Amino acid sequence: MARALGLDFGTTNTVLALADGGAATHSMSFTSSAGVTDTMRTALSFMKDPVLGASALKVEAGQAAIRQFIDNPGDCRFLQSIKTFAASALFQGTLIFAKRHNFEDLMEIFVRRLRTYAGEAWPSETRRIVAGRPVHFAGANPDPALATERYNAALSRLGFAEIHYVYEPVAAAFYFAQTLKSDATVLVADFGGGTTDYSLIRFETSAGKLTATPIGHSGVGVAGDHFDYRMIDNIVAPQIGKGSYFKSFDKVLEVPSSYYASFGRWNQLSIFKTSREFTELKKLVRTSLDPDKLEKFVDLVDHDEGYPLYQAISATKMALSSSEEAEFNFPPLGAAGRRTVRRADFESWIADDLARIEGALDEILTSTGTAPGEIDKIFLTGGTSFVPAVRRIFTRRFESSRIESGGELLSIAHGLALIGERDDIAQWTA
């Protein structure tokens, strides 16, 4: 029986893993109405169901939540990227069919659904859970202590007697270390949806046993979701009224940019829909100097177009990883929703984000007194590592032969499961 369950509760995807003994691990499989998968989109959907009674909701997670939302767009409440709210003191909950749910509730509901989807494969006798956490949480003023408190509240409700937290890049390093043929100093760069995290670890083999010594960590609350935001802000926001004006008595004022910050964070649209700001936005349509654009904005929110927009942006971003140009296509915007995007423009939009990602790399090298030539292997993991401008940060500093990638969805969860089996687990907890 596995001693520990590894939980990679990610901004975009969630994976659970168990150690089979030794260095072998496996991902937990989930069976839902959307089929069988070993990764789950970090998403929830809630819908009233007359079969369950007036006060009950039909709740789905992952791909099943997406399907429920697509099949019932007007009747379904859909939430994604729950993790982005973990460390935010400003997030005090959201209303779902008139009932307030705080972060702990949402995380608990999500993991419970995964337990249901796992069925008999769920390790009911395993009392230790090892959860990954970023070095720096996402958000303007993240509070890591608050995030840990919320994680503890949610996971303790699920009956785990031991709850441990490990930095996500440390877990990824343990996964990568299984492939090492000799002692090595390894730099792991983990590019998630909301954060970029670095970990520097020395791996050595003594008497046939792999040992690891942590050297340092760094991170920044910037990653793939920020790149999506830059694309939305430059491609979509101008078509729905950003930079336009409205009349207020005898004054002409610009439509508040805060509305577009909410819209750009596509995962927050379902919360924006129930906010006072959205109510105010709808009132501005009557006094707007460009009402057609604001009406498009309102329609996109009212019709829950956040997820389709994410799909369109994600497809364009992925295409730009292998081509100099890509087509953006988002039919709800009409003719304005189709345009060619150049990689050069995309890279100019994310220039500030790239600088912060590189700054965090400088930080770990400087704080540990490590020269680039002293690092034997660089392991890049996470979908954003495929962005050419991100890879260039590393190819400028390190020989290409030392840079490896892989396990984009699995490395953290499997590394957490491996750490969970160690007797010296306290050495690795954050």
ABEGO torsion letter per residue (X at the ends): XBABBBBBBBAABBBBBBBAEEABBBBBBBBBAAEBBABBBBBBBBBBBAAAEAABBBBBBEAAAAAAAAABAAABBBBBGAAAAAABAABAEBBBGGBBBBAAAAAAAAAAAAAAAAEAABBAABABBBBBBBABBBEABBBAAAAAAAAAAAAAAAGBABBBBBBAAAAAAAAAAAABABBBBBBBBBBBAABBBBBBBBBBBBGGBBBBBBABBBBBBBBAAAAAAAAAAAAAAAAAGBGBBBBBEABBBBBBAAAAAAAABAAAAAAAAABAAAAAAAAAAAABABAAAAAAAAAAAAAGAAAAAAAAAAAAAAAAAABABBBBBBAAAEAAABBBBBAAAAAAAAAAAAAAAAAAAAAAAAAAGBBAAABABBBBBEAAAABAAAAAAAAAABBAAABBBEGAAAAAAAAAAAAAABAAAAAABX
